[in-house]
């Protein structure tokens, strides 16, 4: 896989999976713009990976996304690969879930990802080349207790990715999804140990995945090795869910 000089934008770069994505593409010599909302964590990323471009940006500012993509494209000298990894959770049982928290999760996880794709594709069309990888979740396929908003946002991401893939396949733009299962991150570290054991017992491999498991899959889909793969979702879940 040759990413030397490839222009890549990674959202949600400061999280566990985001860190692994930045590290993977940095080691593959890509030109990276790493986006997130936590300035302190972004600065730590910059220390670890001095050649990356860091950008603090809140994806719920939908009216600023077009200008943000323009800015990133200018700084990178173009935009060839977009990885939509950013997302939030605001969990609650559906009857207790406020409309505000329903909307906030969909606004960031789904609508912002759609807008990022929309404006990134406009850049990719000029060169008739592009790779978009949207990070979804196992719960977008299975549902999950207390996560109706999050599951809906991730299921929606899968459906709109398929539509984009159909629309731009002839322009040499591939749109695919990676759907992680339960990955060892700061988020899963907070799960009660007893509940974590129950989760692990449901995974045929018998363990949580790593951020590197996800980044390896994303790197494949971002590479020219995957040129004939379009509109697909690759599951990285240790066999917990098999489509």
C-alpha positions as CSV (number, residue, x, y, z in Angstrom):
1,X,0.0,0.0,0.0
2,X,1.5,3.3,-1.1
3,X,0.2,6.4,0.6
4,X,3.3,8.6,0.1
5,X,2.1,12.1,-0.5
6,X,-1.6,11.1,-0.4
7,X,-3.8,13.9,1.0
8,X,-6.0,12.5,3.9
9,X,-8.5,14.1,6.3
10,X,-9.3,12.2,9.4
11,X,-12.1,13.3,11.7
12,X,-12.4,12.3,15.3
13,X,-8.6,12.0,15.4
14,X,-8.2,12.4,19.1
15,X,-10.1,9.2,20.2
16,X,-8.7,5.7,20.5
17,X,-9.5,4.6,17.0
18,X,-8.7,8.1,15.6
19,X,-5.2,7.9,17.2
20,X,-4.6,4.6,15.5
21,X,-5.8,5.9,12.2
22,X,-3.4,8.8,12.4
23,X,-0.5,6.6,13.4
24,X,-1.2,4.1,10.6
25,X,-1.3,6.7,7.8
26,X,1.6,8.6,9.2
27,X,3.8,5.5,9.1
28,X,2.6,5.0,5.5
29,X,3.9,8.6,4.7
30,X,0.6,10.2,3.9
31,X,-0.1,13.9,4.2
32,X,-2.6,14.1,7.1
33,X,-5.0,16.6,8.4
34,X,-6.2,15.5,11.8
35,X,-9.5,17.0,13.0
36,X,-11.1,17.0,16.5
37,X,-12.6,19.2,19.2
38,X,-10.1,18.7,22.0
39,X,-7.3,21.2,21.5
40,X,-5.1,19.6,24.2
41,X,-5.3,16.1,22.6
42,X,-4.8,17.6,19.2
43,X,-1.6,19.2,20.4
44,X,-0.4,15.9,21.9
45,X,-1.0,14.3,18.5
46,X,1.1,17.0,16.9
47,X,4.0,16.2,19.3
48,X,3.8,12.5,18.4
49,X,3.4,13.1,14.7
50,X,5.0,16.5,13.9
51,X,4.3,16.4,10.2
52,X,0.5,16.3,10.5
53,X,-1.8,19.3,10.2
54,X,-4.1,19.6,13.2
55,X,-7.5,21.4,13.0
56,X,-9.9,22.1,15.8
57,X,-13.4,21.9,14.4
58,X,-16.8,21.1,15.8
59,X,-18.9,19.1,13.4
60,X,-22.2,20.3,14.7
61,X,-21.4,23.7,13.0
62,X,-23.0,22.5,9.7
63,X,-22.9,25.9,8.0
64,X,-19.1,26.0,8.4
65,X,-18.3,22.5,6.9
66,X,-18.0,23.7,3.3
67,X,-15.4,26.3,4.3
68,X,-13.7,23.8,6.5
69,X,-13.2,21.4,3.6
70,X,-12.0,24.3,1.4
71,X,-9.4,25.2,4.1
72,X,-8.2,21.7,4.6
73,X,-7.9,21.1,0.8
74,X,-5.8,24.2,0.4
75,X,-3.5,23.3,3.3
76,X,-3.0,19.7,2.0
77,X,-2.8,20.7,-1.6
78,X,-5.9,18.7,-2.4
79,X,-8.1,16.1,-0.9
80,X,-8.0,12.4,-2.0
81,X,-9.1,10.4,1.1
82,X,-11.7,11.3,3.7
83,X,-12.1,9.2,6.8
84,X,-15.3,10.1,8.8
85,X,-14.4,8.7,12.2
86,X,-15.9,11.3,14.5
87,X,-19.0,10.5,16.5
88,X,-20.7,10.9,19.9
89,X,-23.0,8.9,22.2
90,X,-25.7,10.2,24.4
91,X,-27.2,7.0,25.7
92,X,-30.6,6.5,27.3
93,X,-33.6,4.2,27.1
94,X,-35.8,5.4,24.2
95,X,-38.7,6.6,26.4
96,X,-36.3,8.6,28.5
97,X,-34.3,9.9,25.5
98,X,-34.9,13.6,24.9
99,X,-35.5,14.9,21.4
100,X,-32.5,17.2,21.9
101,X,-30.2,14.3,22.5
102,X,-31.7,12.3,19.7
103,X,-31.1,15.2,17.3
104,X,-27.6,16.0,18.6
105,X,-26.3,12.5,18.0
106,X,-27.8,12.4,14.4
107,X,-26.6,15.9,13.7
108,X,-22.9,15.0,14.4
109,X,-22.8,11.3,13.5
110,X,-25.0,11.3,10.4
111,X,-25.7,14.8,9.0
112,X,-22.2,16.1,9.5
113,X,-20.7,13.0,7.9
114,X,-23.1,13.5,4.9
115,X,-21.9,17.1,4.6
116,X,-18.3,16.2,4.9
117,X,-18.8,13.7,2.1
118,X,-20.7,16.1,0.0
119,X,-18.1,18.8,0.0
120,X,-15.1,16.4,-0.2
121,X,-16.6,14.7,-3.3
122,X,-16.7,18.1,-5.0
123,X,-12.9,18.3,-4.5
124,X,-12.4,14.6,-5.6
125,X,-14.4,15.1,-8.8
126,X,-11.8,17.5,-10.2
127,X,-9.3,14.7,-10.3
128,X,-11.8,11.9,-10.9
129,X,-10.3,10.0,-7.9
130,X,-11.3,9.6,-4.3
131,X,-11.7,7.3,-1.3
132,X,-14.2,7.8,1.4
133,X,-14.3,5.5,4.4
134,X,-17.1,6.0,6.9
135,X,-16.7,4.5,10.4
136,X,-20.0,3.0,11.5
137,X,-20.7,0.5,14.3
138,X,-21.9,-3.0,15.0
139,X,-24.9,-1.5,16.7
140,X,-26.0,0.0,13.4
141,X,-26.8,-3.5,12.4
142,X,-27.9,-5.1,15.6
143,X,-29.3,-2.3,17.7
144,X,-28.3,-1.9,21.3
145,X,-30.0,-1.2,24.7
146,X,-30.1,2.5,25.4
147,X,-28.5,3.5,22.0
148,X,-31.5,4.0,19.7
149,X,-30.1,7.4,18.6
150,X,-26.6,6.1,18.1
151,X,-27.7,2.9,16.3
152,X,-30.0,5.0,14.0
153,X,-27.1,7.4,13.1
154,X,-24.8,4.5,12.2
155,X,-27.4,2.6,10.3
156,X,-28.2,5.8,8.3
157,X,-24.5,6.2,7.6
158,X,-24.4,2.8,6.0
159,X,-27.4,3.5,3.7
160,X,-26.2,6.9,2.6
161,X,-22.7,5.5,1.9
162,X,-24.3,2.9,-0.5
163,X,-26.1,5.7,-2.3
164,X,-23.0,7.8,-2.7
165,X,-21.1,4.8,-3.9
166,X,-23.7,4.3,-6.7
167,X,-23.7,8.0,-7.6
168,X,-19.9,8.4,-8.0
169,X,-18.6,5.0,-9.0
170,X,-18.1,6.1,-12.6
171,X,-16.0,9.1,-11.4
172,X,-13.5,6.7,-9.7
173,X,-14.7,7.6,-6.2
174,X,-15.1,4.7,-3.8
175,X,-17.3,5.0,-0.7
176,X,-17.2,2.2,1.9
177,X,-17.8,1.6,5.6
178,X,-15.9,-0.1,8.3
179,X,-18.1,-1.3,11.2
180,X,-16.1,-2.0,14.4
181,X,-17.5,-4.2,17.1
182,X,-16.3,-3.7,20.7
183,X,-12.8,-2.1,20.4
184,X,-10.5,-1.5,23.4
185,X,-10.6,2.3,23.8
186,X,-11.0,4.8,26.7
187,X,-14.8,4.4,26.1
188,X,-14.8,0.6,26.6
189,X,-12.3,0.9,29.5
190,X,-15.2,2.6,31.4
191,X,-17.5,-0.3,31.0
192,X,-18.3,-2.2,34.2
193,X,-16.0,-5.3,34.5
194,X,-18.9,-7.7,35.0
195,X,-20.8,-6.3,31.9
196,X,-17.5,-6.4,30.0
197,X,-17.2,-10.1,30.7
198,X,-20.7,-10.7,29.4
199,X,-19.8,-8.8,26.2
200,X,-16.6,-10.7,25.6
201,X,-18.4,-14.0,26.1
202,X,-20.6,-13.0,23.1
203,X,-17.5,-12.5,20.9
204,X,-16.3,-15.8,19.2
205,X,-12.7,-14.6,19.3
206,X,-13.0,-14.2,23.0
207,X,-11.4,-10.7,23.2
208,X,-12.0,-7.0,22.4
209,X,-10.5,-5.7,19.2
210,X,-7.8,-3.1,19.0
211,X,-7.7,0.3,17.2
212,X,-5.0,-1.2,15.0
213,X,-7.5,-3.9,13.8
214,X,-9.7,-1.1,12.6
215,X,-6.9,1.1,11.1
216,X,-5.6,-1.9,9.1
217,X,-9.0,-2.4,7.5
218,X,-9.4,1.3,6.8
219,X,-5.9,1.5,5.2
220,X,-6.9,-1.4,2.8
221,X,-10.1,0.4,1.8
222,X,-8.2,3.7,1.3
223,X,-5.6,2.0,-0.9
224,X,-5.7,1.2,-4.6
225,X,-5.8,-2.5,-3.6
226,X,-9.5,-2.0,-3.0
227,X,-10.4,-0.2,-6.2
228,X,-13.2,-2.7,-7.1
229,X,-14.8,-2.6,-3.7
230,X,-17.6,0.0,-3.5
231,X,-20.6,0.5,-1.3
232,X,-19.6,-2.2,1.1
233,X,-19.3,-2.5,4.9
234,X,-16.5,-4.5,6.3
235,X,-17.1,-5.8,9.8
236,X,-14.2,-5.8,12.4
237,X,-15.8,-7.5,15.3
238,X,-14.1,-10.8,16.1
239,X,-17.1,-12.7,14.7
240,X,-19.7,-11.1,17.1
241,X,-21.9,-10.2,14.1
242,X,-21.7,-11.8,10.7
243,X,-23.7,-10.2,7.9
